Amino acid sequence: MRYVTINDYMRICPEGDATQQDLESAEYDIDGLTFNRIASRGFNQLAERQKELVTRAVSYTHLRAHE
């Protein structure tokens, strides 16, 4: 399961522009920062609030990287 869809990204960063490949790259960065704990636990196993925080982190990571 991906952490962010294009629709999620546009909801969080309406001024941004991203492809699914861009978001997957940002997800990889977030996985590295969390020592792959999200991937090993499973995104679907997180609480809804945690999922939202991860989704926002991935979105903002992409947005900041492409400013």
Residue pairs with C-beta under 8 A, 6 or more apart in sequence:
1 42
1 43
1 44
2 20
2 23
2 24
2 27
2 43
3 23
3 27
3 30
3 38
3 43
3 51
3 54
3 55
3 58
4 23
4 26
4 27
4 55
4 58
4 59
5 20
5 23
6 18
6 19
6 20
6 23
8 55
8 59
9 16
9 18
9 23
9 59
9 62
10 16
12 55
12 56
12 59
12 60
13 59
13 60
13 62
13 63
16 59
16 62
16 63
16 66
17 66
18 62
18 66
22 62
22 66
23 58
23 59
23 62
25 62
26 58
26 59
26 61
26 62
26 65
27 58
29 61
29 65
30 38
30 54
30 57
30 58
30 61
31 38
31 39
38 46
38 54
43 51
43 54
46 54
